[in-house]
């Protein structure tokens, strides 16, 4: 990949991570429903984890086993945490 395109991709991804962080903050201020709040924030955690795995760790170019393993972790961990808080 060309370095300029890589820098643009990294910058866009970083900005997206910042936007998701701000959104999660506003969700905390706006949503009173505990379950909706938890699953909204954990969904944002999933989106941020996916970005980090694919863009910054560059696992979109790695063998699928490693990418799937880490995406599975980023998927399962928020779900488990969410269900623990709901119960």
Buried (B, 14 or more C-beta within 10 A) or exposed (E): EEEEEEEEEEEEBEEBBEEBEEBBEEBEEEBEEEEEBBBBBBBBBBBBBBBBBBBEBEBEEEEEEEBEEBBEEBBEBBEEBBEEEEE
